[in-house]
Amino acid sequence: MDLPVVAVVGRPNVGKSTFFNRVLGQRLAIVEDRPGVTRDRNFARAEWGGRHFFIVDTGGMVEGSDKPMDRLIHQQVLMAIAEADVVVHMVDGKAGPHPLDYRIAERLRKAERPSLLLVNKVDNLGAPTALAHHDFWDMGLGEPVPVSSLSGKGSGDVLDEIVARLPEVPAEDVDPGLRVAVIGRPNVGKSSLVNRLLGEERLVVSEEAGTTRDAIDTPLRYHGRDLVFVDTAGLRRQARVDESIEFYSTIRTERAIERADVCLLLIDATEPIHNQDLKIAQKAWDAGCGLILVANKWDLVEKETMTAPNFEKALHQKAHFLQWVPVIFASALSGLRVQKTLSLITEVEEQRQRRIATHEVNEVVRALVSRARPPHAQGHPVKILYGTQVAVAPPNFVLWSNLPDAVPDSYMRYLHNGFRAAWGFDGAPLRINLRHRREEE
């Protein structure tokens, strides 16, 4: 299920970024006491009362301005309203209603989006204010809700109101199939790959970067199993996400990764590996997805004896975890090795779902510890006592130790490498957690 999106909109300098930071409990948005500071949108994942959602901070909206920046922000806010599941319209409780407030409220009524009128800068919720005189009621957005974003007063009630307006998560009665997100930078051939797999021009393909704006679900049955391919908009560096549509495409791609079982990361084999490729790969790996790297446009690469091995070696040098990620050298245009991705997807998902018996885990743990014991901590021996697998998708192991906090990162890497050598888990993230237990227990 996609996480819903909550957009915070309003005229300049009403405290939108302060509220955004308050909800997240950290200062992600720049806050200054002057209008126009928030030009691009900030977004982050938030949680309240067990409900998770994305919250989006927008720039201050100015209607009818001829200034280029005001017009750009105006476009961004309109996009925010169109994309959001819930819109929080923030106004200034100290200054009272402003003509811009009414014009924004009118747009919200026409958009017919679930909305909440939030009156900020109400430091004393019980004192007479513009709110108490009902000056904001005639905006037609329902009951105004007071809050002080700066002090945090009333923020819990506001979040209760927001969560109450979020769309309900439907029950998953039918197996949706194996979800495969096709991810990567813009214009690396994601839609072409999905089209080639489907055997038809199901998705729009263009030489222009950014053709795919939404995350598109496309089913495919392979050897009796249902696969659902999600072709996503390309993820750029955040500094280059300067269009409203691209910004929300980034959110959709993040949501697609969260929903995916396996991610196909396409990179352009005719170019050196980009840092953004590595960031996208890390995002999918950290989310617990299976990961396959597709070096697309391989037919355009000049070949020598060790071209493919050298390419993989360069990948491993860029990011250590990529040594566990299978690589396919393919061409979406010619069809070279494209069909191989289907069998590899199912293999990676099998590795991601693999469960190791506890006795086998402990045999490997004992062998690894016998070969190389953890270093002492302040003169005390550090012992790994035993372990077990506690979860799959991705595989997750717990090891008990007498001094878990004293096990260094280098030894954890040794354990990871030992587990990989024993069981593979190719294409699947592997997690090992340490817990404390006294030896006599």
C-alpha positions as CSV (number, residue, x, y, z in Angstrom):
1,M,0.0,0.0,0.0
2,D,1.3,3.4,-0.9
3,L,1.9,5.8,1.9
4,P,-0.5,8.7,1.8
5,V,0.9,12.2,1.3
6,V,0.1,15.2,3.5
7,A,0.9,18.6,2.0
8,V,1.3,21.8,4.1
9,V,0.4,24.9,2.1
10,G,-0.2,28.5,2.9
11,R,0.9,32.1,2.2
12,P,4.5,33.1,3.0
13,N,5.7,33.3,6.6
14,V,2.9,31.6,8.4
15,G,5.1,28.8,9.9
16,K,4.8,25.9,7.5
17,S,8.4,24.8,7.8
18,T,8.3,25.1,11.6
19,F,5.3,22.8,11.7
20,F,7.0,20.4,9.3
21,N,10.1,20.3,11.6
22,R,7.8,19.9,14.6
23,V,6.0,16.8,13.1
24,L,9.4,15.2,12.3
25,G,11.0,16.1,15.5
26,Q,14.1,17.3,13.7
27,R,15.2,20.4,11.8
28,L,15.1,19.4,8.1
29,A,13.5,22.5,6.7
30,I,15.3,25.8,6.9
31,V,13.4,28.3,9.0
32,E,13.8,32.0,8.9
33,D,11.5,34.9,9.8
34,R,11.1,36.2,6.3
35,P,9.0,35.1,3.4
36,G,10.2,33.0,0.5
37,V,12.8,30.9,2.3
38,T,11.2,27.6,1.3
39,R,11.5,27.6,-2.5
40,D,11.8,23.9,-3.2
41,R,9.7,21.3,-1.4
42,N,10.9,19.2,1.5
43,F,9.4,15.8,2.1
44,A,10.0,13.2,4.7
45,R,8.3,10.1,6.2
46,A,6.3,10.7,9.4
47,E,4.3,8.5,11.8
48,W,1.6,9.2,14.3
49,G,-0.7,6.8,16.1
50,G,0.7,3.9,14.1
51,R,-0.1,5.5,10.8
52,H,2.7,6.3,8.4
53,F,2.6,9.0,5.8
54,F,4.8,11.4,3.8
55,I,4.6,15.1,4.9
56,V,5.5,17.8,2.3
57,D,6.6,21.3,3.1
58,T,5.8,23.8,0.3
59,G,6.9,27.4,-0.4
60,G,4.7,30.3,0.5
61,M,2.0,30.8,-2.1
62,V,1.5,34.3,-3.7
63,E,-1.5,34.7,-6.1
64,G,-1.2,37.1,-9.0
65,S,2.5,37.9,-8.7
66,D,4.7,38.5,-11.8
67,K,7.9,37.6,-10.0
68,P,9.4,34.4,-11.6
69,M,10.1,32.8,-8.2
70,D,6.5,33.5,-6.9
71,R,5.1,32.0,-10.1
72,L,7.3,28.9,-9.7
73,I,6.3,28.4,-6.1
74,H,2.7,29.0,-7.1
75,Q,3.0,26.1,-9.6
76,Q,4.6,23.9,-7.0
77,V,1.8,24.5,-4.5
78,L,-0.9,23.7,-7.1
79,M,0.9,20.4,-7.8
80,A,1.1,19.7,-4.0
81,I,-2.7,20.2,-3.7
82,A,-3.3,17.9,-6.7
83,E,-1.0,15.2,-5.4
84,A,-1.8,15.2,-1.7
85,D,-4.3,12.9,0.0
86,V,-4.7,15.5,2.8
87,V,-3.9,19.2,2.6
88,V,-3.1,21.2,5.7
89,H,-3.9,24.9,5.0
90,M,-1.9,27.0,7.5
91,V,-2.8,30.5,8.5
92,D,-1.4,33.1,10.9
93,G,-3.5,33.3,14.1
94,K,-1.7,36.5,15.3
95,A,-2.1,38.4,12.0
96,G,-5.7,37.2,11.4
97,P,-7.2,36.4,8.0
98,H,-5.4,37.6,4.9
99,P,-6.8,37.9,1.4
100,L,-4.3,35.3,0.2
101,D,-5.7,32.9,2.8
102,Y,-9.1,33.2,1.2
103,R,-7.8,32.6,-2.3
104,I,-5.9,29.5,-1.2
105,A,-9.0,28.2,0.6
106,E,-11.0,28.7,-2.5
107,R,-8.6,26.6,-4.5
108,L,-8.8,23.8,-1.8
109,R,-12.6,23.8,-2.0
110,K,-12.5,23.5,-5.8
111,A,-9.9,20.7,-5.6
112,E,-12.2,18.7,-3.2
113,R,-9.3,17.4,-1.3
114,P,-9.6,16.4,2.4
115,S,-8.2,19.5,4.2
116,L,-7.5,20.9,7.6
117,L,-7.5,24.6,8.4
118,L,-4.6,25.1,10.9
119,V,-4.3,28.4,12.7
120,N,-0.6,28.7,13.8
121,K,1.1,31.0,16.3
122,V,-1.6,30.6,18.9
123,D,0.8,30.4,21.9
124,N,-2.0,30.4,24.5
125,L,-4.7,28.0,23.2
126,G,-7.2,29.3,25.8
127,A,-6.7,33.0,25.3
128,P,-9.0,35.2,23.1
129,T,-7.5,35.3,19.6
130,A,-8.7,35.7,16.1
131,L,-9.6,32.1,16.2
132,A,-12.0,32.6,19.2
133,H,-13.8,35.3,17.2
134,H,-14.4,32.8,14.4
135,D,-12.6,35.0,11.9
136,F,-11.4,32.0,10.0
137,W,-14.6,30.0,9.9
138,D,-15.9,31.7,6.8
139,M,-13.1,30.3,4.7
140,G,-15.3,27.3,4.3
141,L,-12.8,24.6,5.3
142,G,-14.5,23.5,8.5
143,E,-13.5,24.1,12.1
144,P,-10.1,26.0,12.5
145,V,-7.6,24.0,14.6
146,P,-5.2,26.1,16.8
147,V,-1.5,25.2,17.2
148,S,1.8,26.7,18.2
149,S,4.4,25.1,15.9
150,L,7.2,26.9,17.7
151,S,6.3,25.6,21.2
152,G,4.5,22.4,20.1
153,K,1.3,23.2,21.9
154,G,-1.6,21.6,20.2
155,S,0.5,19.6,17.7
156,G,-0.7,16.3,19.0
157,D,-4.4,17.3,18.5
158,V,-3.4,18.5,15.0
159,L,-1.8,15.2,14.1
160,D,-4.9,13.3,15.4
161,E,-7.0,15.4,13.0
162,I,-4.6,14.7,10.1
163,V,-4.5,11.0,10.7
164,A,-8.3,10.9,10.9
165,R,-8.4,12.3,7.4
166,L,-5.9,9.8,5.9
167,P,-7.4,7.2,3.5
168,E,-8.0,3.8,4.9
169,V,-5.6,1.1,4.0
170,P,-7.6,-1.7,2.2
171,A,-7.2,-5.2,3.3
172,E,-5.0,-7.3,1.1
173,D,-7.4,-10.3,0.4
174,V,-5.6,-11.4,-2.8
175,D,-1.9,-12.1,-3.2
176,P,-0.7,-9.1,-5.3
177,G,2.1,-11.2,-6.7
178,L,5.8,-10.6,-6.6
179,R,6.3,-6.8,-6.9
180,V,9.3,-5.7,-9.0
181,A,10.2,-2.0,-9.1
182,V,12.2,-0.9,-12.1
183,I,14.4,2.0,-10.8
184,G,17.3,4.2,-11.9
185,R,18.3,7.6,-13.1
186,P,16.2,9.3,-15.8
187,N,16.6,8.0,-19.4
188,V,18.5,4.8,-18.7
189,G,15.9,2.6,-20.4
190,K,13.5,1.6,-17.7
191,S,10.3,1.8,-19.8
192,S,12.1,0.1,-22.7
193,L,13.1,-2.8,-20.5
194,V,9.5,-3.3,-19.2
195,N,8.2,-3.1,-22.8
196,R,10.7,-5.7,-24.0
197,L,9.7,-8.1,-21.1
198,L,6.0,-7.6,-21.9
199,G,6.6,-8.0,-25.6
200,E,4.5,-5.0,-26.5
201,E,4.7,-1.2,-26.3
202,R,2.8,-1.0,-23.0
203,L,4.7,2.0,-21.7
204,V,5.5,5.3,-23.3
205,V,9.2,5.5,-24.4
206,S,10.9,8.7,-25.4
207,E,14.4,10.0,-25.7
208,E,13.5,12.9,-23.5
209,A,14.5,12.3,-19.9
210,G,11.6,12.3,-17.5
211,T,8.9,10.8,-19.8
212,T,7.6,8.5,-17.0
213,R,6.0,10.7,-14.3
214,D,4.0,8.1,-12.3
215,A,4.8,4.6,-11.0
216,I,2.9,2.3,-13.3
217,D,1.9,-1.2,-12.3
218,T,2.0,-3.8,-15.1
219,P,1.3,-7.5,-14.4
220,L,3.1,-10.4,-16.1
221,R,2.8,-14.1,-15.5
222,Y,6.0,-16.1,-15.6
223,H,6.3,-19.9,-15.0
224,G,3.0,-19.9,-13.1
225,R,3.9,-17.0,-10.9
226,D,2.4,-13.5,-11.0
227,L,4.9,-10.7,-11.3
228,V,3.9,-7.0,-11.1
229,F,6.4,-4.6,-12.7
230,V,6.4,-1.0,-11.5
231,D,8.1,1.3,-14.0
232,T,9.1,4.4,-12.0
233,A,10.2,7.9,-12.8
234,G,14.0,8.3,-12.6
235,L,15.5,9.5,-9.4
236,R,17.8,12.5,-9.8
237,R,20.1,14.2,-7.4
238,Q,17.9,16.3,-5.0
239,A,19.5,19.5,-6.2
240,R,18.3,18.8,-9.7
241,V,14.7,18.1,-8.8
242,D,13.6,21.5,-9.7
243,E,10.3,20.8,-11.3
244,S,7.1,20.2,-9.4
245,I,6.3,17.1,-11.4
246,E,9.7,15.6,-10.9
247,F,9.5,16.3,-7.2
248,Y,6.4,14.2,-6.8
249,S,7.8,11.6,-9.2
250,T,10.6,11.2,-6.6
251,I,8.0,10.6,-3.9
252,R,6.2,8.0,-6.1
253,T,9.5,6.2,-6.7
254,E,10.3,6.1,-3.0
255,R,6.8,4.6,-2.4
256,A,7.4,2.1,-5.2
257,I,10.6,0.9,-3.5
258,E,8.9,0.6,-0.2
259,R,6.2,-1.7,-1.8
260,A,8.7,-3.7,-3.8
261,D,9.9,-7.2,-3.1
262,V,12.7,-7.0,-5.8
263,C,14.2,-3.9,-7.4
264,L,15.8,-3.9,-10.9
265,L,18.3,-1.0,-10.9
266,L,19.1,0.0,-14.4
267,I,22.4,1.8,-15.1
268,D,23.8,3.1,-18.4
269,A,26.7,0.8,-19.3
270,T,28.1,3.4,-21.7
271,E,28.8,5.7,-18.8
272,P,30.9,5.5,-15.6
273,I,28.9,4.5,-12.6
274,H,27.2,7.6,-11.1
275,N,27.1,8.4,-7.4
276,Q,23.3,8.7,-7.8
277,D,23.2,5.1,-9.1
278,L,24.9,4.1,-5.8
279,K,22.5,6.1,-3.7
280,I,19.5,4.5,-5.5
281,A,21.0,1.1,-4.9
282,Q,21.6,1.8,-1.2
283,K,18.0,3.1,-0.9
284,A,16.6,-0.2,-2.2
285,W,19.1,-2.3,-0.1
286,D,18.3,-0.4,3.1
287,A,14.5,-0.9,2.4
288,G,15.1,-4.7,2.5
289,C,14.4,-5.3,-1.2
290,G,16.1,-7.9,-3.3
291,L,18.3,-6.1,-5.8
292,I,19.5,-6.9,-9.3
293,L,21.7,-4.5,-11.3
294,V,21.0,-4.3,-15.0
295,A,23.8,-2.8,-17.1
296,N,21.7,-1.6,-19.9
297,K,22.9,-0.6,-23.4
298,W,25.6,-3.2,-23.3
299,D,25.4,-3.7,-27.0
300,L,26.8,-0.2,-27.4
301,V,29.9,-0.9,-25.2
302,E,33.2,-1.7,-27.0
303,K,34.2,-5.1,-25.8
304,E,37.6,-6.5,-24.8
305,T,38.6,-9.7,-23.1
306,M,37.8,-8.6,-19.5
307,T,35.2,-5.9,-20.1
308,A,32.4,-7.5,-18.1
309,P,34.6,-8.6,-15.1
310,N,36.3,-5.2,-15.0
311,F,32.9,-3.5,-15.0
312,E,31.8,-5.6,-12.0
313,K,35.1,-5.0,-10.2
314,A,34.6,-1.2,-10.6
315,L,31.1,-1.6,-9.1
316,H,32.4,-3.5,-6.1
317,Q,35.1,-0.9,-5.5
318,K,32.4,1.8,-5.4
319,A,30.1,0.1,-2.9
320,H,31.0,-3.1,-0.8
321,F,27.5,-4.5,-0.7
322,L,27.3,-4.6,-4.5
323,Q,29.5,-7.7,-4.5
324,W,26.4,-9.6,-3.4
325,V,24.2,-8.1,-6.1
326,P,23.9,-10.1,-9.4
327,V,24.6,-8.1,-12.6
328,I,23.0,-8.6,-16.0
329,F,24.7,-7.1,-19.0
330,A,21.7,-6.4,-21.2
331,S,20.2,-4.3,-23.9
332,A,16.5,-3.3,-23.7
333,L,16.7,-2.1,-27.3
334,S,18.0,-5.3,-28.9
335,G,16.6,-7.7,-26.3
336,L,20.1,-9.0,-25.3
337,R,19.7,-11.1,-22.0
338,V,16.5,-9.2,-21.1
339,Q,14.6,-12.5,-20.6
340,K,17.2,-13.6,-18.1
341,T,16.0,-11.0,-15.7
342,L,12.8,-12.9,-15.2
343,S,14.5,-16.1,-13.9
344,L,16.9,-14.0,-11.8
345,I,14.0,-12.1,-10.2
346,T,12.5,-15.3,-8.9
347,E,15.9,-16.7,-7.8
348,V,16.7,-13.5,-5.8
349,E,13.2,-13.6,-4.2
350,E,13.9,-17.2,-3.2
351,Q,17.1,-16.1,-1.6
352,R,15.3,-13.3,0.2
353,Q,12.7,-15.7,1.6
354,R,15.3,-18.4,2.5
355,R,15.3,-19.7,6.1
356,I,18.2,-21.4,7.7
357,A,17.7,-24.0,10.5
358,T,18.9,-23.0,13.9
359,H,21.3,-25.9,14.3
360,E,22.9,-24.9,11.0
361,V,23.2,-21.3,12.0
362,N,25.1,-22.3,15.2
363,E,27.4,-24.7,13.3
364,V,28.5,-21.8,11.1
365,V,28.8,-19.4,14.1
366,R,31.0,-21.9,16.0
367,A,33.2,-22.4,12.9
368,L,33.6,-18.6,12.4
369,V,34.4,-17.9,16.0
370,S,36.9,-20.8,16.2
371,R,38.6,-19.4,13.1
372,A,38.8,-15.8,14.5
373,R,37.6,-14.8,17.9
374,P,36.3,-11.3,18.6
375,P,38.9,-9.0,20.1
376,H,38.9,-8.5,23.9
377,A,37.2,-5.4,25.4
378,Q,39.1,-3.8,28.2
379,G,40.7,-7.1,29.1
380,H,37.4,-9.0,29.0
381,P,36.9,-11.8,26.5
382,V,34.0,-11.1,24.0
383,K,32.1,-14.2,23.2
384,I,29.4,-15.0,20.5
385,L,27.3,-17.6,22.3
386,Y,24.8,-18.8,19.8
387,G,22.3,-17.5,17.2
388,T,19.2,-18.1,15.2
389,Q,17.3,-16.6,12.2
390,V,14.4,-14.6,13.3
391,A,12.9,-13.3,10.0
392,V,13.0,-13.5,6.2
393,A,12.4,-11.0,3.4
394,P,15.2,-10.0,4.1
395,P,17.0,-12.6,6.1
396,N,17.5,-11.4,9.6
397,F,19.7,-13.2,12.2
398,V,20.1,-12.6,16.0
399,L,23.3,-13.5,17.7
400,W,23.7,-13.5,21.5
401,S,26.9,-12.2,23.1
402,N,28.1,-11.6,26.6
403,L,29.3,-8.1,25.4
404,P,27.4,-7.2,22.3
405,D,28.3,-3.5,22.4
406,A,32.0,-4.4,22.3
407,V,31.9,-6.3,19.0
408,P,33.6,-4.0,16.5
409,D,32.3,-3.3,13.0
410,S,35.2,-5.1,11.5
411,Y,34.1,-8.4,13.2
412,M,30.5,-7.8,12.2
413,R,31.7,-7.6,8.5
414,Y,33.6,-10.9,9.1
415,L,30.4,-12.5,10.3
416,H,28.5,-11.1,7.4
417,N,31.1,-12.5,4.9
418,G,31.0,-15.8,6.7
419,F,27.2,-16.1,6.5
420,R,27.4,-15.1,2.8
421,A,30.1,-17.8,2.1
422,A,27.9,-20.4,3.8
423,W,24.5,-19.6,2.4
424,G,24.9,-17.0,-0.4
425,F,21.7,-14.9,-0.2
426,D,22.7,-13.5,-3.6
427,G,20.8,-10.3,-4.3
428,A,19.2,-10.1,-0.8
429,P,20.2,-7.8,2.1
430,L,21.5,-9.7,5.1
431,R,21.0,-8.4,8.6
432,I,22.7,-9.5,11.8
433,N,21.8,-8.1,15.2
434,L,23.5,-8.7,18.5
435,R,21.8,-9.1,21.8
436,H,23.1,-9.4,25.4
437,R,23.0,-12.7,27.3
438,R,25.0,-13.8,30.3
439,E,26.9,-17.0,29.8
440,E,25.3,-18.8,32.7
441,E,21.8,-18.2,31.3
